[in-house]
Amino acid sequence: MRVTINQIKEMKPKGEKITMLTAYDYATAKIIDEVGIPLILVGDSLGMVVLGYESTIPVTMEEMLHHTKAVVRGTKRALVIGDMPFMTYHISVDDALRNAARFIQEGGAQAIKLEGGVTVAEKVRSIVNCGIPVMGHIGLTPQSIHQFGGFKVQGKTPEAATKLLDDARALEEAGAFAIVLETVPAPLAALITQRTSIPTIGIGAGIGCDGQVQVINDILGSFTDFVPKHAKQYVKLADIIRNAVTEYHDEVKAGSFPTDQQSFSMDESILAELK
Ligand code: KIV
């Protein structure tokens, strides 16, 4: 039985911290699910950490669905959330509904996430009314990176902080089940968390959020283009992979791989006949 949005919402009043991680493939999702992490986001960060784009903006529905299906196949318990790519929910409510439905119907996800607050509230309400759970995402929303002029902390001025509080309220009123707060000063994120009845999931938003989300490649140290300030590397996987690949390369060149252990034998008499 998969985790439900009601179980996630019930964690907030109990003060139980909520863990969420991104995943993009079957094998990684399976491990995260086995650990018992309740929320897995197939983030459009896929574009940067897996597909090598410079931002999340080029990511398409087809790419997201391809990876969502793999993550769903790897999980039994976690609630899988598909991240709506840039411009798949901006133009009209119809577009937003059609694309949200694809994540559920074709991708097998149980919820979707989209970026924005007041400006997307109408779309959130329509998607929720169709029975699709929605997670909001405010603060540093990477699909608006050109509008922000870079990866900058959001909500530092009184106007910007008030706007974030309004955005959180609009998402809550529209029926979102949780809100990601990205790259927001910790005291502001704590205030939004106090004033919101649905869980806040922080990334670069301090300890005062109801839960935390990280990009799996950041905490594993497998993405080496840059390390965001909000990420803690629990392991340096890129170094481990580099050492293993180098060793393999060296052994093949030296003729010491494969050994008998990785090879298959056959009946000597059959071989003799062939010769
Ligand atoms: O795409 C993503 O991985 C995200 C998380 C950083 C919240 O939106």
Residues whose N, C-alpha, C, O or C-beta is under 5 A from the ligand:
A	BS01	KIV	T22 G43 D44 S45 V180 V213
